[in-house]
Amino acid sequence: MPELPEVETIRRQLDPQLRGAEIVGADAHWSDKFSPALDAIGSTITEVRRRGKYLLFALDEREAQLELVAHLGMTGSFHIEDASPTSGAHGNPEIGDIKVGNIKIDAFGPHCRALWRFADGRMLRFDDIRRFGRLRVVDAGDYAAIPTLSQMGPEPFDPAFTGKSLHSLVKKSNRAIKTQLLSQRPVAGVGNIYADEALFLAGIHPRSKRVGLERCVLLAETVRDVLQTGVDNGGTTLRDYVDATGRSGSNQHSLLAYGREGEPCVSCGTEMRSTVIDARTSTFCPTCQKH
């Protein structure tokens, strides 16, 4: 599932291209997970932001300020189609004469779930092979209907996220530190890949429930470090993730823990092991990350 580095990579690609784009038509898969795409018709994209693993398209609809909230799920991806009438993906037929509001997403392949047409002729396409993604249009800043987003902790690069803030939440819970990181409450945007990496670098076993202030200070630093490295590398591609240009990330070549079960630890040479914690697989070094 795309985590902060992957979503941030896509945001950085989409934002400069979509600012000022007026949405004059849209179509979507019938599911209520994707049909809210139609609610964006008639608005103008003013900015593309990110919160945790969510993309937030700021929309100006006359006097109303809205947001198109997009979660990529496991296989979601955005792509911009240019203004050429024959530029559709997958060898599509001409699209230049498609009527407003009748874009026919089927023409863009079996995995297209939503499509928006802009006044300049370009289109924004949302593909999602496994259909775990989700779209919503809400009043700007009103995330009451999206609990994960409304209850999310601080961004990792926000000054509000510190070792002290992390420790204050960790000590109140009896859950494993890995599970707490994945909950998005202590810090936003961390998923399975980057949690394994941060815990490895901090020398903390993923099952640990008691993590002191000093180790929380170190963990906050490693969380920021691994996420920044992921962003610098354009994200981690293990199977499905591609950016908005269709390219894979390269961070998979920099992973020190995630997915390395049975391989030697890069620090001590001990064989890396894996365990399942709250239904999520965690890879760790039994020597460097003692429980």
Order of alpha helices (4+ residues) and beta strands (2+ residues): alpha-beta-beta-beta-beta-beta-beta-beta-beta-alpha-alpha-alpha-alpha-alpha-beta-beta
